[in-house]
Amino acid sequence: MTLLNALTQLKVKNLGPGKHFDGQGLMLVKSQKKTGKWMLRMTVAGKRREMGLGRWPDVPLAEARQRASDARRQLRAGVDPIQARRVAMRHEQRLTVADAIERCFAARQAELKNDGQAGRWLSPLSVHVIPKIGTMAVEDVDQHVLKKTLEPIWHEKADTARKAMNRMNLTLKHAAALGLDVDLQAVMKAQALLGKRRHETKHIPSLPYQEAPKFYRWLTQQNFSSAFALRFLMLTVARTSEVRFAVPDEIEGGVWTLDPKRTKTATEHRVPLSSEALRVIDTRPILAGSEFLFPSPRGKAMSDATMSRLMEREEMEARPHGFRATFRTWVEEMTDTPYEVKETALGHQVGSEVERAYQRGDLLEKRRVLLDQWAAFLVSDPNE
């Protein structure tokens, strides 16, 4: 005999701890006489499942029966009521743009250099997107929202706008992967509405190589960490982030070895150190407790702007990254160094993927000779 509507309000109230069946899979599970929860047993895709229908006495018997009836109706229609409720709950929670960005960043963080600690990935969004639409539901973001948000910087800060758009595209894809109903074409349509960016490529200002020895000699007279970091950057022609996050354990046998996670090409890069570069390391100010070669006063990695500000205070237009161009121009005009050696010294990948598969050396000794020549040039007296 099929059990049906076996419980009454009075029975429900007086029943003790245990499982009490009403029929058609509905049961009341009591942990104690005064509290319990409604559960519905059913078979979904051939598997036995249990679905919670609310706590008793907050949900009375009549409402529990109605909820169970609604779930069975969904099941007859081929819908998994448990999954349907999960989807509905996600929609009710309405993931905001700020939360979606944070989740996307967390998912991609391992791919970013230094786990994204420098904040560059988030920066365009933190400054230009989140303050404007951070509290909006990510599902409500369309091309018109993005156009209005980024229109003020579309031409004036073209590169920042491009990065913000690209990262919003990734954020929308991440939200779609979560099961949210987002418009994956919103970025493309917003770009069409905004039109082509008016943008002139501006190269980072560099110091003419003829003036580099004079500036280097001035740096040798300064005794603060940023000056030593700049000297090391000039001598190794490394990128600023590579110098800022450099640690002593990366240096062995006169070679500075950068892990693939620390390089722009995502490949290991070995830098031969000249005697002058080793002298910089040996004489640099040391801050007890810091893991970095050139730490900030608080012992953390030097900020991205510290070396630039040093040059700004000297009223120089050139910036630290520009010393790579200074070096490249000097090599081109003052030496007959082969192209492969020049480019590898800058940490660039040379040749096609097939060519690199056969040429597996990194020309370390040839680059050592070149960087020794560069160091000798930097320490030379420009007045002689």
Backbone torsions as a table, in degrees:
resi	resn	phi	psi	omega
1	MET	NA	130.0	-178.2
2	THR	-76.2	128.7	179.0
3	LEU	-74.8	130.5	-178.7
4	LEU	-147.5	125.0	178.8
5	ASN	50.1	50.0	-176.9
6	ALA	-75.2	-22.1	-176.2
7	LEU	-96.6	154.8	172.3
8	THR	-128.4	167.4	179.7
9	GLN	-58.5	-40.1	-178.5
10	LEU	-68.3	-43.4	178.4
11	LYS	-60.7	-45.2	-179.0
12	VAL	-57.0	-40.7	-178.1
13	LYS	-69.2	-34.5	-172.8
14	ASN	-95.1	-11.6	-178.0
15	LEU	-66.4	145.6	177.8
16	GLY	-90.1	-172.7	-179.6
17	PRO	-59.0	145.5	178.8
18	GLY	135.1	-174.0	179.4
19	LYS	-101.0	127.9	-176.4
20	HIS	-127.2	120.7	-171.2
21	PHE	-95.3	136.1	178.0
22	ASP	-101.0	-25.6	-178.6
23	GLY	123.9	155.0	179.9
24	GLN	54.8	33.3	175.1
25	GLY	91.1	-11.7	-178.6
26	LEU	-79.9	132.1	178.1
27	MET	-145.7	155.5	175.9
28	LEU	-109.4	122.4	-180.0
29	VAL	-105.8	112.3	-178.2
30	LYS	-102.8	129.5	173.4
31	SER	-86.2	-28.3	173.7
32	GLN	-153.1	172.7	-171.6
33	LYS	-60.6	-34.2	-172.4
34	LYS	-95.5	-6.9	-179.6
35	THR	-138.0	152.9	177.7
36	GLY	-172.9	-173.3	178.6
37	LYS	-144.8	147.4	178.7
38	TRP	-88.4	136.6	178.3
39	MET	-132.2	148.3	176.9
40	LEU	-122.9	120.0	174.8
41	ARG	-89.2	135.5	179.4
42	MET	-157.1	169.0	178.3
43	THR	-111.5	119.1	-179.2
44	VAL	-118.5	119.8	-179.8
45	ALA	52.9	41.1	176.8
46	GLY	80.5	1.4	-179.2
47	LYS	-116.1	141.6	179.6
48	ARG	-79.0	127.5	-177.8
49	ARG	-129.9	157.9	174.3
50	GLU	-124.9	133.5	-177.3
51	MET	-120.9	126.4	177.2
52	GLY	-73.3	138.0	-178.3
53	LEU	-117.4	8.4	177.6
54	GLY	120.0	165.2	-177.9
55	ARG	-89.0	145.4	172.4
56	TRP	-102.2	138.0	13.9
57	PRO	-93.4	5.0	179.4
58	ASP	-56.7	-40.5	176.1
59	VAL	-103.0	110.4	-178.8
60	PRO	-73.0	171.1	-176.4
61	LEU	-56.6	-46.4	-176.3
62	ALA	-61.6	-41.8	179.9
63	GLU	-68.8	-37.2	178.1
64	ALA	-62.2	-41.9	178.0
65	ARG	-63.0	-38.7	179.3
66	GLN	-65.9	-42.8	178.9
67	ARG	-63.7	-40.6	177.9
68	ALA	-63.7	-41.3	179.0
69	SER	-62.4	-41.6	178.6
70	ASP	-63.0	-41.2	-179.6
71	ALA	-66.0	-41.8	179.2
72	ARG	-66.1	-34.1	178.0
73	ARG	-64.3	-42.7	176.4
74	GLN	-61.6	-41.4	-178.6
75	LEU	-62.8	-41.0	177.9
76	ARG	-64.3	-28.4	179.7
77	ALA	-85.1	3.9	178.1
78	GLY	85.4	15.6	-179.1
79	VAL	-106.7	133.7	175.1
80	ASP	-77.0	109.3	-175.7
81	PRO	-64.9	-29.2	179.5
82	ILE	-69.2	-46.5	178.8
83	GLN	-66.3	-38.9	179.7
84	ALA	-61.5	-39.0	179.1
85	ARG	-67.5	-39.0	177.6
86	ARG	-59.9	-44.5	179.3
87	VAL	-62.9	-43.0	180.0
88	ALA	-62.9	-38.4	179.5
89	MET	-66.1	-38.9	177.7
90	ARG	-62.6	-39.7	179.2
91	HIS	-67.8	-37.8	179.5
92	GLU	-66.6	-35.3	-179.0
93	GLN	-70.7	-26.2	174.4
94	ARG	53.0	80.8	177.8
95	LEU	-58.1	126.7	-178.8
96	THR	-81.5	165.3	177.8
97	VAL	-60.9	-43.2	-179.3
98	ALA	-61.7	-43.3	179.2
99	ASP	-66.7	-39.9	179.4
100	ALA	-63.6	-41.3	177.8
101	ILE	-62.8	-43.7	-179.6
102	GLU	-62.9	-41.1	179.3
103	ARG	-68.2	-40.0	178.1
104	CYS	-63.3	-43.8	178.5
105	PHE	-61.0	-43.7	-180.0
106	ALA	-61.9	-37.2	-179.7
107	ALA	-70.7	-31.2	-176.7
108	ARG	-97.2	-6.1	-170.3
109	GLN	-57.1	-39.3	-177.9
110	ALA	-64.6	-23.7	-179.9
111	GLU	-80.8	-18.0	-175.0
112	LEU	-86.8	152.1	179.2
113	LYS	-64.7	134.7	-179.8
114	ASN	55.3	32.4	-179.9
115	ASP	56.5	29.1	176.8
116	GLY	70.2	20.5	-175.3
117	GLN	-65.5	-26.5	-179.9
118	ALA	-70.2	-14.9	176.0
119	GLY	79.8	10.2	-176.1
120	ARG	-69.7	-33.2	-179.5
121	TRP	-66.4	-43.2	-177.0
122	LEU	-80.1	-24.5	-170.4
123	SER	-52.4	-51.1	-179.1
124	PRO	-60.3	-32.5	-179.7
125	LEU	-79.0	-39.8	-179.9
126	SER	-63.8	-33.7	-176.2
127	VAL	-88.6	-41.8	-168.8
128	HIS	-112.2	-11.4	-176.5
129	VAL	-116.3	-57.2	-174.4
130	ILE	-58.2	-42.6	179.3
131	PRO	-61.1	-25.6	-176.4
132	LYS	-93.1	-45.0	-173.7
133	ILE	-129.2	17.4	-176.9
134	GLY	-59.1	-32.6	-178.0
135	THR	-89.0	-4.9	179.3
136	MET	-75.0	146.8	174.8
137	ALA	-65.9	133.8	-175.8
138	VAL	-62.3	-27.1	178.4
139	GLU	-70.0	-16.8	179.6
140	ASP	-90.1	-1.4	-178.9
141	VAL	-77.6	121.4	175.0
142	ASP	-129.9	-173.6	-176.2
143	GLN	-63.6	-31.5	-178.8
144	HIS	-71.5	-37.5	176.6
145	VAL	-64.3	-46.4	-179.1
146	LEU	-66.4	-38.8	178.5
147	LYS	-61.0	-48.1	-178.7
148	LYS	-64.9	-35.3	-177.5
149	THR	-69.7	-43.4	-172.3
150	LEU	-103.7	-3.4	179.9
151	GLU	-57.2	-39.2	-178.7
152	PRO	-62.1	-24.3	-178.0
153	ILE	-113.9	5.6	-172.3
154	TRP	-60.2	-38.4	179.4
155	HIS	-103.7	-35.1	-175.4
156	GLU	-73.0	-37.3	179.1
157	LYS	-128.8	66.7	-170.7
158	ALA	-59.4	-43.0	-177.1
159	ASP	-67.5	-40.0	177.5
160	THR	-64.4	-41.5	178.8
161	ALA	-63.5	-40.2	178.7
162	ARG	-61.5	-45.3	180.0
163	LYS	-64.3	-41.3	179.7
164	ALA	-62.4	-43.3	178.6
165	MET	-62.6	-45.9	-179.0
166	ASN	-60.6	-40.1	-177.5
167	ARG	-76.5	-28.7	172.3
168	MET	-68.5	-34.7	176.9
169	ASN	-62.8	-43.3	177.3
170	LEU	-64.9	-38.4	179.8
171	THR	-64.2	-42.5	178.9
172	LEU	-65.7	-37.4	177.0
173	LYS	-65.0	-38.9	178.6
174	HIS	-65.3	-41.7	178.4
175	ALA	-63.3	-38.6	177.4
176	ALA	-63.4	-38.1	178.4
177	ALA	-65.4	-25.6	176.8
178	LEU	-77.6	-7.0	179.2
179	GLY	97.6	9.6	-178.7
180	LEU	-85.4	151.1	-177.7
181	ASP	-88.5	81.8	-179.5
182	VAL	-108.4	160.0	178.8
183	ASP	-90.6	103.5	-177.8
184	LEU	-72.4	-10.5	178.4
185	GLN	-101.3	6.7	-175.9
186	ALA	-59.6	-42.5	-178.7
187	VAL	-65.4	-46.4	179.8
188	MET	-59.9	-42.9	-179.3
189	LYS	-70.5	-34.9	177.6
190	ALA	-65.4	-40.1	178.2
191	GLN	-63.7	-36.6	177.6
192	ALA	-65.9	-37.8	178.8
193	LEU	-69.6	-36.9	-176.9
194	LEU	-79.0	-25.4	179.1
195	GLY	81.3	-179.9	-178.6
196	LYS	-69.6	138.6	-179.2
197	ARG	-75.0	136.7	172.0
198	ARG	-86.1	103.5	-173.1
199	HIS	-146.9	128.4	173.9
200	GLU	-103.6	127.6	179.7
201	THR	-65.3	125.3	179.2
202	LYS	-113.7	120.1	179.2
203	HIS	-81.0	148.5	177.8
204	ILE	-64.1	127.7	-177.5
205	PRO	-59.0	138.1	179.7
206	SER	-122.9	159.2	178.2
207	LEU	-87.6	131.5	174.5
208	PRO	-55.1	139.0	-173.8
209	TYR	-62.1	-25.3	178.3
210	GLN	-64.7	-25.5	-178.3
211	GLU	-94.8	-6.9	-176.0
212	ALA	-62.9	-43.4	180.0
213	PRO	-60.4	-38.7	-179.7
214	LYS	-64.0	-43.9	179.4
215	PHE	-66.7	-40.5	179.9
216	TYR	-61.7	-43.1	179.5
217	ARG	-62.8	-36.4	177.3
218	TRP	-64.4	-40.0	178.9
219	LEU	-62.0	-34.5	-178.6
220	THR	-66.2	-16.6	-179.9
221	GLN	-92.2	-1.8	-179.8
222	GLN	-100.8	145.4	-174.1
223	ASN	-120.5	29.7	177.0
224	PHE	-111.6	158.8	-169.7
225	SER	-58.2	-38.3	-177.5
226	SER	-65.5	-31.6	177.7
227	ALA	-68.2	-41.2	177.6
228	PHE	-66.6	-38.6	178.0
229	ALA	-63.0	-41.3	178.7
230	LEU	-65.2	-40.0	177.4
231	ARG	-61.1	-45.6	179.8
232	PHE	-63.4	-39.7	178.5
233	LEU	-63.1	-43.5	179.8
234	MET	-64.4	-41.3	-175.9
235	LEU	-72.2	-31.3	-177.3
236	THR	-100.4	-8.4	-174.8
237	VAL	46.9	38.9	178.7
238	ALA	-86.0	168.4	174.7
239	ARG	-77.7	155.1	-174.8
240	THR	-60.6	-40.9	-179.1
241	SER	-65.2	-34.3	179.5
242	GLU	-65.2	-36.2	178.8
243	VAL	-76.8	-42.9	-176.5
244	ARG	-60.2	-37.0	-177.2
245	PHE	-100.2	12.7	-179.9
246	ALA	-66.4	141.0	178.1
247	VAL	-128.6	153.0	-177.5
248	PRO	-56.3	-33.4	-177.4
249	ASP	-65.1	-15.1	179.0
250	GLU	-79.2	-11.0	-174.7
251	ILE	-108.8	124.7	179.2
252	GLU	-153.6	131.7	176.8
253	GLY	61.7	35.0	178.8
254	GLY	74.6	16.0	179.4
255	VAL	-129.5	132.3	176.4
256	TRP	-99.1	115.0	-175.9
257	THR	-106.9	119.5	-179.5
258	LEU	-98.5	125.3	177.7
259	ASP	-64.0	149.5	178.6
260	PRO	-51.7	-32.2	179.8
261	LYS	-67.1	-16.0	-175.5
262	ARG	-101.6	1.0	-176.4
263	THR	-115.2	155.2	-179.0
264	LYS	-68.7	-30.5	-178.6
265	THR	-87.6	-1.9	-179.1
266	ALA	59.6	30.7	174.6
267	THR	-129.4	154.2	179.0
268	GLU	-62.2	139.6	179.5
269	HIS	-132.4	121.5	178.3
270	ARG	-100.9	133.5	-179.0
271	VAL	-117.6	114.6	176.1
272	PRO	-70.7	131.6	-176.0
273	LEU	-99.6	127.0	175.9
274	SER	-70.8	167.0	178.0
275	SER	-61.3	-32.5	178.3
276	GLU	-68.9	-38.7	178.0
277	ALA	-65.3	-39.3	177.3
278	LEU	-66.7	-33.3	178.3
279	ARG	-66.7	-37.9	177.1
280	VAL	-59.9	-44.2	-179.6
281	ILE	-64.9	-42.1	-176.6
282	ASP	-70.1	-26.6	-174.4
283	THR	-107.9	0.7	-176.8
284	ARG	-66.9	153.4	173.4
285	PRO	-64.5	134.3	-178.9
286	ILE	-110.0	130.3	179.0
287	LEU	-107.2	114.7	-177.5
288	ALA	-58.1	134.2	177.0
289	GLY	91.1	-7.8	180.0
290	SER	-95.7	141.7	-179.9
291	GLU	-88.3	-9.2	-172.3
292	PHE	-95.5	152.0	177.4
293	LEU	-66.7	-40.6	-176.9
294	PHE	-128.0	74.9	-173.3
295	PRO	-78.0	164.6	170.1
296	SER	-76.6	169.3	178.9
297	PRO	-56.8	-23.4	179.7
298	ARG	-91.7	1.9	177.3
299	GLY	91.3	-4.8	178.6
300	LYS	-87.1	178.0	177.7
301	ALA	-62.9	141.2	178.3
302	MET	-58.3	141.3	-178.2
303	SER	-70.0	162.2	-176.7
304	ASP	-64.5	-24.6	-173.4
305	ALA	-98.5	-8.1	-171.6
306	THR	-59.6	-49.9	-178.9
307	MET	-67.3	-35.8	178.1
308	SER	-63.0	-40.6	-179.2
309	ARG	-65.4	-34.7	176.8
310	LEU	-58.6	-43.5	179.9
311	MET	-71.8	-34.3	177.4
312	GLU	-62.7	-41.9	-178.9
313	ARG	-63.2	-25.5	176.0
314	GLU	-89.0	11.2	178.1
315	GLU	57.4	41.4	177.5
316	MET	-99.4	140.7	175.2
317	GLU	-80.3	-31.3	-177.7
318	ALA	-63.5	155.6	178.6
319	ARG	-128.1	160.9	-174.4
320	PRO	-52.0	-45.4	-177.9
321	HIS	-62.3	-24.2	-179.7
322	GLY	-67.1	-16.1	179.1
323	PHE	-66.6	-19.9	174.4
324	ARG	-67.1	-39.1	176.0
325	ALA	-70.4	-37.1	176.6
326	THR	-57.9	-48.4	179.1
327	PHE	-62.0	-45.9	-176.7
328	ARG	-62.6	-37.8	178.2
329	THR	-68.2	-42.8	178.3
330	TRP	-59.9	-44.6	179.8
331	VAL	-60.6	-42.4	-176.2
332	GLU	-66.9	-40.7	-173.1
333	GLU	-91.1	-25.1	-171.8
334	MET	-112.4	-5.6	-179.7
335	THR	-136.8	170.0	175.0
336	ASP	-114.0	37.0	-177.9
337	THR	-64.4	134.8	177.3
338	PRO	-60.6	151.0	-177.0
339	TYR	-55.0	-45.3	-177.0
340	GLU	-60.2	-37.1	-178.8
341	VAL	-71.4	-42.5	179.6
342	LYS	-60.1	-47.5	-176.7
343	GLU	-71.2	-39.6	179.1
344	THR	-66.1	-33.0	177.3
345	ALA	-61.3	-29.3	178.9
346	LEU	-88.7	1.6	-179.9
347	GLY	78.7	18.9	178.0
348	HIS	-86.8	150.2	173.1
349	GLN	-81.8	134.8	-176.4
350	VAL	-116.2	133.8	177.1
351	GLY	83.7	172.1	179.7
352	SER	-77.1	172.6	179.2
353	GLU	-61.5	-37.0	178.4
354	VAL	-66.7	-44.6	179.0
355	GLU	-61.0	-40.2	-180.0
356	ARG	-68.8	-27.7	178.9
357	ALA	-66.1	-31.9	179.5
358	TYR	-90.8	-36.6	178.0
359	GLN	-95.0	92.1	-172.3
360	ARG	-97.7	-6.5	176.7
361	GLY	-77.5	162.2	179.6
362	ASP	-115.2	16.7	173.8
363	LEU	55.7	37.6	-173.4
364	LEU	-58.3	-48.8	-175.7
365	GLU	-68.5	-36.1	177.0
366	LYS	-67.1	-36.7	177.6
367	ARG	-71.5	-30.8	176.8
368	ARG	-62.0	-43.7	178.4
369	VAL	-61.0	-43.6	-178.3
370	LEU	-64.4	-45.8	-178.2
371	LEU	-71.4	-26.4	172.9
372	ASP	-66.0	-40.6	177.4
373	GLN	-64.8	-41.3	179.8
374	TRP	-64.1	-42.9	178.7
375	ALA	-63.3	-42.4	178.8
376	ALA	-61.7	-36.6	178.0
377	PHE	-67.0	-42.6	-177.5
378	LEU	-65.9	-36.5	-177.2
379	VAL	-87.4	-3.5	179.9
380	SER	-69.2	155.1	178.7
381	ASP	-83.0	113.5	-177.6
382	PRO	-62.9	-16.4	-179.4
383	ASN	-87.1	-11.3	-179.0
384	GLU	-83.7	NA	NA
